[in-house]
Amino acid sequence: MAQMTKLALSQSLRQLMSERTLDKITVKEVVARCGVNRQTFYYHFKDIYDLLDWMFAHDGEEFARKYPRIDIDDDGQNTMIAICKSLKDHREVTINVYHSLGRERLDRYLCREAYKLLYQSIKVKGDALGVSDENCRLLANFYKHAFVGITLDWVQDGMAGDIEDIVSRFHPILSGTFDSALKRMAMSH
């Protein structure tokens, strides 16, 4: 029952965020939209940002189910495409979170999901070359920030354009970078 209530509250918040930025939404509006009282809200969440964090965590679980593994032979392009498609599926919400006090939480969510996918790919390649887990994590963290930065620039610009065309422009930059970085890491130890 608690999970259903949390889902209802997050759906209510998502609907409101499709209309306006997070800082213009009140707990009163969230509970009114889903038919529960404020006491129920505060039983589950300390504030709207706590609900937003829960919503992103839940979305992350859904994202992981939808994209359990990304092709390890691409250097991150499929990771970027998957994340951008997920954001574009909720375009208005994404833009309204970006333009509100919830932007930091959006950044954390994207970093967490990008890291998971990048690490999977890098770890498989790194293991084959004898690269330490610590160095695989370092490389995944590096690329996570690059990918999320590019993604947030795209969100800031209104999420225009075909995702696959946009990501394909990065192919000359990314092609072979995981392999060459991992090979250099393997030789340095």
N, C-alpha and C positions, 0 to 999 in steps of 0.2 A: 504494500500500500504506500509506503514512504517513497519508493521509487516512482510510482505512478504520480504522486503529488509533485515530486521534483520535476518529472518530465512535463507535467501540466504547467508548472510555473515557468520552466525554461521555454516551453512553446509560447506561452503568453509573452514572455520577454522578447523572444525572437520576432513575434508578430509586431510588437511595439517598436522594436529596433528597425523593422523594415519601413517604418513610417517616420522615425526621427532618431536623433542621436541619443546615446545612453544617458548623458547628463541631463536630458530633458524628460526622463522617464522616472516615475515615482513607484514606490512599493504599492501604494494605493491603487494605481492603474494596473499593475501586474496582477494583483489579487482579484481585482474587479473583473478583469478579462477572463480569468480562469475559474472564477466562482468560489474562491476560498477566502478565509479571513486573514487579516494581518498577523494574527497570533500563529496561524499555521505557517505562514511565510517565515516568521522569525524562529519557529521551532526548527526549521530546516536550514535557514541561511541567516547570516548576521546582517547582510545588506545586499543591495543589487549587485555589487561587484563580486561578492561571494557566489551568488547565483550565476553570474557570468562565468566565473572560474569553473563552476560545476558543469555548466553547459559546454564549455570548451573541452573539459575532460571527457564528458560523454560523447561529444562530437569526435574527439580523438579516438575513442574506442570504436565508434562507427567507421571512421576513416581507416583504422587498422584492419577492420573486418573486410572493408571494400578493397583495400590494397595491402594484402598480407605480405606480399613480396614484390619488389620492383626489379625489373631486369638488371642484373648485375653487370651487363656488358655495355652500359651506356654512360657513364660519367655524370650521372645525375639528371639528365634531361627528363627522364620519365618521372623522377621525383618532383621536379618543378611542374610538369604538366599535371600530375595528379593533384598537387596542392592547389594550383591555380584553378583547375576545374572545380574542385571542392568549394573554393571561395566564390567562384562565379555562379555556382548553384544557389548561393545565398548573397547575391551581389549587393542588394540594398542594405542588408544587415552588416555585411563586411565593411562597406563604405561608411555607414553610420557609426560602427564601433571604431573604425580608424579615425574618424573626425570627432572623437569624444575622449573622455578620460579613461575609456576602456582600451585605448590603443596599446598600452604596455601589456595588457593581458593577451591581446591579439598577437603581439610580437612573441610572447612566451609560448603561446599555443603553437604558432607556426614553427618556432625554433624546435620545440619538442617533437613535433611530427616530422619535420625535415630531418632532424638528427636520426630518428629511428630508421627512416628509410635509407638515408645515406650510410649509416653505420652498417646496415645489413650488407650492402653492396661492397663497401670498403673492407669489411671484415673478411668476407669470402676471398677477395683478391689478396688481402694482406696475409691471411693464413697460408695461402699457396706460396707466398714469397718469404715466409718466416718473419713477418713484421709483427712486433709486439702489439698486444691489445691496446696498450697505452697510446702507442703511435697511431693506431687505427682510430681511436677515439679523438685524438688530437686533429687528425685530418677531417673526420666527420664534423667536428666542431667548427673548423675553419670554413668548410664549404657550407655548412648550415647557415652561418652568418651572411655569407655572400648570397646564397639563394634567397634567404628571407629578406635581405635588403633590396634585392632586385624585385622581389614579389611585392614588397610594400611600396616601392616606387610605382609599380604598375597599379596598385590599388589607389595610390594618391592621384594618379593620372586618370582615374575613372574606370579602370579595368577594360579599356577599349582594345579591340583587335582580336584576331584569332590566336588562341593560346599556343597552338602547335607552331604557327608561323613565328610568333614572338620567341618562343624557346629555341626554335631552329636557328635563329640568328646567333645564339650563344654556342652553337655546335663547334665552330672553329676555335673558340676560346677553350671550351671544355674537353674537346676530343683528346683522349689519351692522358689527361692530367692526373687522374687517379692512379693509373698504372705507373706513370713516370715518377710521381711523388712517392708511391709505395716502393718502387725499385730503389730510389735514392735512400729511402728510410732503411730498407733491407741492407744496403751496402754500408751504411754508416754504423751498423751495429755488428 
